[in-house]
Amino acid sequence: MATSSASARPTTSAALDIPDDLGGAIAACCTPLAAAPLSAADADRLAAVLKAIAVPTRLRLLSMIYAREGGEACVCELTEPLGLTQPTVSHHLKVLVDAGLITRDKRGVWAYFRPVPGAMNSLAAVFGPAR
């Protein structure tokens, strides 16, 4: 498992059960906050994920995607419920993809979004008690 040069804490997404190519910023903090102080770099990465979900529209998008039957949603299905244009919704979705919370699969002209397995559990674990 790789470690950050700033600390001995693991920073690979494998520690969080998130595929390596999808772990993104969530993988930055592998242990609960109560277990050890965050390094500056880990705090920056965690803050980026928290910023991504600190916007009401993005929280609604996460909820809509995570609750969707079949586990995925097309961007075309998300615009009307939000009352936003497709480019605006796509921007919010890109932020969530970059944060490692959802994945994007392009099919023809449409993009489909799915939850990253374990991402929300990993994020929740950061705020849980020390293991």
N, C-alpha and C positions, 0 to 999 in steps of 0.2 A: 504494500500500500504506500502510495506517495505521501510525503509530508511537506508542509510548507516550510520555506526557509525561515519564516518569522516565528514558527513555533513547531513543537513536536507533535501537534495534533494532526490526525489524518485529514486530508482534504480531498480524497477521491470520493466520487459519488458511490463507489462500491460500499463504503461504510454506511450509506443511507439506503441501500437497496434500490438505487435509481440507476438505470443504465448509464454507463460512462459518458455516452454521447449526449445524454439528456439532463444530466445532473445539474449543470449550470451553477448558478450562485447558491442554490440551496445546499449543495455539497460543501460549501465553505465552512459551515459550523457543524461538525459531526457529533459534538457532545453537547449536552444541555448547558445552558448558561450558568447554572448552579454548580457545574462540575469544575470549571476553570474560567479565568478571565479571558475575554476575547482579545485577540491581537487586533491591531489597527486594520490590517488587511481583511481579517475575518469579519470584523464589524462593518467594514465597507460593503462586503459581499452580501451580508445578511440585510443590511439597510437597503440595498438595491432591490432585494426580493420584497421586503416589506413596503417599499415605495410603490412597487408594481401593484400590490394588492390594496394600497391605501386610497384608491380611487373608486368611488361607488360604482361607476360603470364597469370597471374591471371585476369588482366583486360580483356584480350581477352576471357578467359573462362567465366567470368561473362557475357560478352556481348553475347557470343554464347548461353549460357543457358537462359538468360533473353529474347533474341530475338527469341528463338526457338518456332516454331509453336507447340502447344500442351503444352507448358510450362515446358517441361522437356527434358533432354538429357542423353543418356547413355554414360558412359565413353568410350565405344567402338566407339562412333560417334565423339569423341572430339580429339582423338589422331592424326588421319591423317591430319586434317586441321592445326594442330599446328606443325606437323612434329616432335613430341616427342613420347617417348615410353609410354606405358600404366602405368608403375610404376611412371614415372615422372609426368604425368598428374594427376594420383591418389594422389600423394603427394600435388600438388598445390590445388586440389579440397578439400583435407582434411583441409588445412589451411583456405580455404574459408568457409567450414562447421564450423570449430572451431570459426571463426569470427562471425558466425551467419548470414551470407549472403545467404547461400544456405543450402538445406537439402539433405540428402542421403537416398535412399531407395534401399536396396539390393533385387534383384530378381534373384534367381538362382546364376549364377556365375558373373552376371553383376550388377553394381551399377548405379542407375539413380539419377539425380540431378535436383532439382527444386528450384526456388527462394523462399526465405522466404518472405511471404506477408508483405509488408510495410517496409522491412529492409532498402532498399535504400532511401525511403522517410524519414525514421527516421534518417538515417545518414545525409542526406541533411539538415534536420531541425536543426541539431546541429549547422550548419554553417549559419543559417538564422538569421533574426532579432529577438530580444527578443519578446516574446508573450505578 
